[in-house]
Amino acid sequence: MNLRPRGREDDVDVNMAPFIDVVFLLLIFFMVTTTFLREGNIELTLPEASPEPTQAESPALELTVDASGNYALNGQALANRQPQTIRRALEQALAETGAPQELIIRADANTPHQAVVTAMDAAGQAGIQKLGIATIPHEQEP
């Protein structure tokens, strides 16, 4: 049996203040309990640059990587893209000069990142300790 009049309905009102308080407290809880990991902490000694170029003690080896990932050492194309081939070519070039040299990697802007990393890894395995990456200033870009 329903004793309420049919024409009258109660206004339903939702109080948002408790909901906002709960959300705010959850936000604070997660902010306080979150741990911030600092992965990849590597100590770096960054190089300093000057506007005028310096003369190297000995001519640097130049490893060129094109957009398709092919390598050339001092203008001569290497037989394949294998890291062992790059390492052997670098070791042979170092043996010919007899002095520790710097390697400059000249990579196309569209070269896959893996090709450059492979070249850097092969240089490290060959015993090269000075490594540079050739760039051009923004004013000289075509």
C-alpha positions in Angstrom: 0.0 0.0 0.0 1.5 3.3 -1.1 0.4 6.3 0.9 2.4 9.0 -0.9 0.6 11.3 -3.3 1.4 10.4 -6.9 2.0 13.8 -8.3 4.8 14.9 -6.0 8.4 13.6 -6.4 11.3 14.3 -4.1 14.3 16.1 -5.6 17.3 13.9 -5.5 20.5 15.8 -4.5 23.9 14.2 -4.6 26.5 15.8 -2.4 29.9 15.8 -4.2 32.0 17.0 -1.4 32.7 13.5 0.2 33.5 12.1 -3.2 36.0 14.9 -4.0 37.6 14.4 -0.5 38.1 10.7 -1.1 39.6 11.2 -4.6 41.9 13.9 -3.2 43.1 11.6 -0.4 43.7 8.7 -2.9 45.7 11.1 -5.0 47.9 12.2 -2.1 48.3 8.5 -1.0 49.6 7.4 -4.4 51.8 10.5 -4.7 53.5 9.8 -1.4 53.9 6.0 -1.8 55.2 6.1 -5.4 58.9 5.3 -5.6 60.8 7.2 -8.2 63.4 5.0 -9.8 66.5 6.5 -11.3 67.5 4.0 -13.9 70.5 4.5 -16.1 72.7 6.5 -13.7 75.8 6.7 -15.8 78.6 9.1 -14.9 79.5 11.1 -18.0 82.3 13.4 -18.7 80.8 15.5 -21.4 83.1 17.0 -24.1 83.6 20.7 -24.4 83.3 22.3 -27.8 84.8 25.4 -29.2 83.9 27.3 -32.4 87.2 26.8 -34.0 88.2 23.3 -35.2 91.3 21.8 -33.7 94.0 19.8 -35.4 94.2 16.1 -34.6 97.5 14.5 -33.8 97.0 11.8 -36.5 94.3 11.6 -39.2 91.2 10.0 -37.8 89.6 6.9 -39.3 86.3 7.6 -40.9 83.5 5.0 -40.9 80.5 6.0 -43.1 77.1 4.4 -42.7 74.5 5.0 -45.4 70.8 5.1 -45.1 70.5 1.4 -45.9 73.0 0.4 -43.3 76.1 -0.3 -45.5 79.5 0.6 -44.1 82.6 2.1 -45.7 85.9 2.7 -43.9 87.9 5.6 -45.2 86.0 5.6 -48.5 86.3 1.8 -49.1 83.1 -0.2 -48.9 83.1 -3.2 -46.5 82.1 -6.6 -47.7 79.1 -6.9 -45.5 77.3 -5.5 -42.5 78.5 -8.0 -39.9 80.1 -6.6 -36.7 83.0 -8.9 -37.1 83.8 -7.5 -40.6 83.7 -3.9 -39.2 85.9 -4.9 -36.3 88.5 -6.7 -38.5 88.6 -3.7 -40.9 89.2 -1.3 -38.0 91.8 -3.5 -36.4 93.6 -3.8 -39.8 93.5 0.0 -40.2 94.9 0.5 -36.7 97.7 -2.1 -37.4 98.7 -0.2 -40.5 99.1 3.1 -38.7 100.5 1.6 -35.5 99.1 4.5 -33.4 95.9 4.7 -31.5 93.5 6.7 -33.5 90.2 8.4 -33.3 87.2 7.0 -35.2 84.7 9.4 -36.7 81.3 7.9 -37.5 79.6 9.6 -40.4 76.0 8.4 -40.6 73.1 9.5 -42.9 70.2 11.2 -41.1 68.0 8.2 -42.2 70.4 5.5 -41.0 68.9 3.0 -38.7 70.0 3.5 -35.1 71.1 -0.1 -34.8 73.6 0.4 -37.6 75.3 3.2 -35.7 75.3 1.2 -32.4 76.8 -1.8 -34.2 79.6 0.5 -35.5 80.2 1.9 -32.1 80.3 -1.6 -30.6 82.8 -2.9 -33.2 85.0 0.2 -32.5 85.0 -0.6 -28.8 86.0 -4.3 -29.5 88.7 -3.1 -31.9 90.3 -1.1 -29.1 89.4 2.4 -30.3 88.9 4.7 -27.3 88.2 8.0 -29.0 85.0 8.2 -30.9 83.3 11.1 -32.7 80.1 11.4 -34.6 80.2 13.8 -37.5 77.5 16.5 -37.7 76.8 19.6 -39.7 75.6 22.9 -38.2 71.9 23.8 -38.9 73.0 26.7 -41.2 74.7 24.3 -43.7 71.9 21.8 -44.0 70.3 21.7 -47.5 
